[in-house]
C-alpha cells in the first residue's frame, strides 16, 4: 500500500469516537434516554411516541420535540402541572385516558393551542376543573367517564371546549348540589337548568339569610338593652319611694341634675 493511503491504526479508535459523538449530537434524545416502556415510531407519516401501560406517575420529560402523536394512556399519572407539554410545539394528538388525573393546573396545555386537534382525558378522576386550564385550545376534547361534580364550574368548562364527537353521553353527574341531577347526562342537565344562575340565586339567598340573622341579633340586643334599663329604672323608683320625703327630694334633685 502506498504511504499516502496508509491510516495509522492508532487513529481508527479516535475516528470511531468522533463519528459516535456526531451521531449523538444529531439525535440528542436517543432510545436509552426514554422512560421504560416508551418508544418512538411512525404511524401514517406522523411521528408517534408511545408510553401506554408504562406505569408512569408523571408526564415524561424526554419526549422528542418533533412528536405529532403522544400516547400516555393507561398509566398512573395523578395530575398535570403547568407547562407539562410546552416543548412539544408540533403535537397534534394527546391521549391521557385511563390514568388517575384528578387535577389540571392552569397552563398545563400551554404551547399546544396552535396545532393540537385531539385531547383525550376520559376515564380519569376529574371532579372539577377550571375553564382556564383549557383556554385557547382548539382541540376536540374527550372528558367522558370522570366523576364530575355538576355545577356552574363544569358548565363554564363545557362551554369553553369543543367536545369530541360521541363523547358527550359519557359526561354524567357523579355528584351535584341538586340530588335530582345525580346520574344524569350533564348536557341534559344544562339544557334544563342554568347552573350558574342557580348558583347566583343560592348565593343571594345565603346573603339575605346572613343579613337577616345579623339584623335579628341587633334587634334582640336592643330589646334586651331597653328591658334592662326599664328594670333598673323601676328599681330606682321603688328605692326613691322607700326614702323619707326630704331625702327623697334630695335624691330626685340629684338624679335630675345628673341627667341634665
C-alpha positions as CSV (number, residue, x, y, z in Angstrom):
1,X,0.0,0.0,0.0
2,X,1.4,3.5,-0.9
3,X,2.4,5.6,2.1
4,X,-0.3,8.2,1.2
5,X,-3.0,5.6,1.5
6,X,-2.0,4.2,4.9
7,X,-4.0,5.2,8.0
8,X,-2.2,4.9,11.3
9,X,-4.0,2.2,13.4
10,X,-4.0,4.4,16.4
11,X,-6.2,7.0,14.6
12,X,-9.0,4.5,14.0
13,X,-10.5,4.5,17.5
14,X,-10.4,8.3,17.5
15,X,-12.2,8.4,14.2
16,X,-14.9,6.0,15.5
17,X,-15.3,8.1,18.7
18,X,-15.8,11.3,16.7
19,X,-18.3,9.5,14.5
20,X,-20.3,8.4,17.5
21,X,-20.3,11.8,19.0
22,X,-21.6,13.3,15.8
23,X,-24.5,10.8,15.7
24,X,-25.4,11.6,19.3
25,X,-25.3,15.3,18.6
26,X,-27.7,14.8,15.7
27,X,-30.0,12.6,17.8
28,X,-29.8,14.1,21.3
29,X,-32.7,12.1,22.6
30,X,-31.7,8.5,21.9
31,X,-33.8,5.5,22.9
32,X,-31.7,5.0,26.0
33,X,-33.0,8.3,27.4
34,X,-36.7,7.2,27.1
35,X,-38.6,6.0,30.2
36,X,-39.0,2.3,30.4
37,X,-41.9,1.1,28.3
38,X,-41.8,4.2,26.0
39,X,-40.7,4.1,22.4
40,X,-40.9,6.2,19.2
41,X,-42.4,5.1,16.0
42,X,-44.0,6.5,12.8
43,X,-47.7,6.0,12.0
44,X,-49.3,7.2,8.8
45,X,-46.4,9.6,8.3
46,X,-46.7,11.1,11.8
47,X,-44.0,10.8,14.4
48,X,-45.5,8.9,17.3
49,X,-44.3,8.4,20.9
50,X,-46.0,5.6,22.9
51,X,-45.9,5.2,26.6
52,X,-49.1,3.2,27.1
53,X,-49.1,0.9,30.1
54,X,-45.7,2.1,31.2
55,X,-46.6,2.6,34.9
56,X,-45.7,6.3,34.7
57,X,-46.6,8.5,37.6
58,X,-45.8,11.8,35.8
59,X,-45.5,13.2,32.3
60,X,-42.1,12.1,30.9
61,X,-39.6,14.9,30.2
62,X,-37.6,13.2,27.5
63,X,-40.2,13.2,24.7
64,X,-38.8,14.1,21.2
65,X,-39.9,17.6,20.5
66,X,-40.9,16.8,16.9
67,X,-43.6,14.3,18.2
68,X,-47.0,14.5,16.4
69,X,-48.9,11.9,18.4
70,X,-48.3,11.2,22.1
71,X,-49.9,8.2,23.9
72,X,-49.7,8.4,27.7
73,X,-52.8,6.3,28.3
74,X,-53.3,3.6,30.9
75,X,-50.7,4.9,33.4
76,X,-50.8,6.3,37.0
77,X,-50.4,10.0,36.3
78,X,-52.3,11.9,39.1
79,X,-52.1,15.5,37.9
80,X,-51.0,17.7,35.0
81,X,-48.7,20.5,36.1
82,X,-48.2,23.9,34.4
83,X,-46.3,23.7,31.1
84,X,-46.3,19.9,31.1
85,X,-46.2,19.9,27.3
86,X,-44.5,23.2,26.4
87,X,-41.6,21.5,24.5
88,X,-44.0,19.8,22.0
89,X,-45.0,22.5,19.5
90,X,-45.9,20.1,16.8
91,X,-48.2,17.9,18.8
92,X,-51.5,17.0,17.1
93,X,-52.9,14.3,19.3
94,X,-52.6,13.7,23.0
95,X,-54.0,10.6,24.7
96,X,-54.1,10.8,28.5
97,X,-57.1,8.4,29.1
98,X,-57.2,5.8,31.8
99,X,-54.9,7.5,34.3
100,X,-55.6,8.8,37.8
101,X,-55.6,12.5,36.8
102,X,-57.6,14.5,39.4
103,X,-56.1,17.9,38.9
104,X,-55.2,20.0,35.9
105,X,-53.3,23.2,36.6
106,X,-53.9,26.3,34.5
107,X,-51.4,26.5,31.8
108,X,-50.9,22.7,31.6
109,X,-51.5,22.7,27.9
110,X,-49.7,26.0,27.2
111,X,-48.0,25.9,23.8
112,X,-50.4,23.4,22.2
113,X,-53.1,25.8,21.2
114,X,-52.0,26.2,17.6
115,X,-51.7,22.6,16.4
116,X,-53.4,20.2,18.9
117,X,-56.5,18.8,17.4
118,X,-57.4,15.9,19.8
119,X,-57.1,15.7,23.6
120,X,-58.4,12.6,25.4
121,X,-58.9,12.9,29.2
122,X,-61.5,10.2,29.5
123,X,-61.6,7.6,32.3
124,X,-59.7,9.7,34.9
125,X,-60.6,11.1,38.3
126,X,-61.6,14.6,37.3
127,X,-64.2,16.1,39.6
128,X,-63.8,19.8,38.9
129,X,-61.5,21.7,36.6
130,X,-61.2,25.4,35.8
131,X,-62.0,26.5,32.3
132,X,-58.7,28.4,32.3
133,X,-56.9,25.1,32.1
134,X,-58.3,24.8,28.5
135,X,-58.1,28.4,27.4
136,X,-57.3,29.0,23.7
137,X,-57.3,25.2,23.0
138,X,-58.9,24.4,19.6
139,X,-58.7,20.6,20.1
140,X,-61.7,18.4,20.4
141,X,-61.7,17.2,24.0
142,X,-63.0,13.9,25.5
143,X,-64.0,14.4,29.1
144,X,-66.2,11.3,29.5
145,X,-66.2,8.7,32.3
146,X,-65.0,11.0,35.0
147,X,-66.6,11.5,38.5
148,X,-67.8,15.1,37.6
149,X,-69.4,17.4,40.1
150,X,-72.1,19.1,38.1
151,X,-72.1,22.7,39.0
152,X,-71.5,26.2,37.4
153,X,-67.8,25.5,37.1
154,X,-68.4,22.4,34.9
155,X,-70.9,24.3,32.9
156,X,-68.4,27.1,32.2
157,X,-65.8,24.4,31.2
158,X,-68.2,22.7,28.8
159,X,-69.0,26.0,27.1
160,X,-65.3,26.7,26.7
161,X,-64.1,23.5,25.0
162,X,-65.3,21.6,21.9
163,X,-66.3,18.1,22.9
164,X,-65.1,15.2,20.8
165,X,-67.8,13.5,18.7
166,X,-69.7,10.8,20.6
167,X,-68.2,11.7,24.0
168,X,-71.0,13.9,25.4
169,X,-73.0,10.9,26.5
170,X,-70.2,9.9,28.9
171,X,-70.4,13.2,30.7
172,X,-72.5,12.1,33.7
173,X,-73.1,13.9,37.0
174,X,-71.5,11.8,39.8
175,X,-72.4,14.5,42.3
176,X,-74.4,17.7,42.5
177,X,-76.0,20.1,44.9
178,X,-79.3,19.1,43.4
179,X,-79.9,15.4,44.1
180,X,-82.1,15.1,41.0
181,X,-79.1,15.7,38.8
182,X,-77.0,12.8,40.0
183,X,-76.7,10.1,37.4
184,X,-78.0,12.3,34.6
185,X,-76.1,13.3,31.4
186,X,-74.6,16.7,32.1
187,X,-75.7,18.1,28.7
188,X,-79.3,17.2,29.6
189,X,-79.0,19.0,32.9
190,X,-77.6,22.0,31.1
191,X,-80.5,22.0,28.7
192,X,-83.0,22.1,31.6
193,X,-81.1,24.3,34.2
194,X,-78.7,27.2,34.1
195,X,-76.4,26.0,36.9
196,X,-74.6,29.4,37.1
197,X,-77.9,31.2,37.5
198,X,-79.0,28.7,40.2
199,X,-75.7,29.3,42.0
200,X,-76.1,33.0,41.9
201,X,-79.6,32.7,43.3
202,X,-78.4,30.4,46.1
203,X,-75.6,32.9,46.9
204,X,-78.1,35.8,47.1
205,X,-80.4,33.8,49.3
206,X,-77.5,32.9,51.6
207,X,-76.5,36.6,51.8
208,X,-80.1,37.5,52.7
209,X,-80.3,34.9,55.4
210,X,-77.0,36.1,56.8
211,X,-78.1,39.7,56.8
212,X,-81.4,38.7,58.4
213,X,-79.5,36.8,61.1
214,X,-77.4,39.9,61.9
215,X,-80.4,42.1,61.9
216,X,-82.3,39.8,64.3
217,X,-79.2,39.8,66.6
218,X,-79.2,43.6,66.7
219,X,-82.9,43.8,67.4
220,X,-82.6,41.2,70.2
221,X,-79.8,43.2,71.8
222,X,-81.8,46.4,71.6
223,X,-84.8,44.8,73.2
224,X,-82.7,43.3,75.9
225,X,-81.0,46.7,76.5
226,X,-84.3,48.6,76.7
227,X,-85.8,46.0,79.1
228,X,-82.7,46.0,81.3
229,X,-82.9,49.8,81.5
230,X,-86.6,49.7,82.3
231,X,-85.9,47.2,85.1
232,X,-83.1,49.4,86.5
233,X,-85.4,52.5,86.3
234,X,-88.2,50.6,88.1
235,X,-85.9,49.5,90.9
236,X,-84.6,53.1,91.3
237,X,-88.1,54.5,91.6
238,X,-89.0,52.0,94.2
239,X,-85.9,52.9,96.1
240,X,-86.8,56.6,95.9
241,X,-90.3,55.9,97.2
242,X,-88.9,54.0,100.2
243,X,-86.9,57.0,101.3
244,X,-88.1,59.7,103.7
245,X,-89.7,62.7,101.9
246,X,-86.7,65.1,102.4
247,X,-84.1,62.6,101.4
248,X,-86.3,61.5,98.5
249,X,-86.5,65.1,97.1
250,X,-82.7,65.4,97.5
251,X,-82.1,62.1,95.7
252,X,-84.6,63.2,92.9
253,X,-82.8,66.5,92.5
254,X,-79.5,64.8,92.4
255,X,-80.8,62.3,89.8
256,X,-82.3,65.2,87.7
257,X,-79.1,67.2,87.9
258,X,-77.1,64.1,86.9
259,X,-79.4,63.5,83.9
260,X,-79.1,67.2,82.9
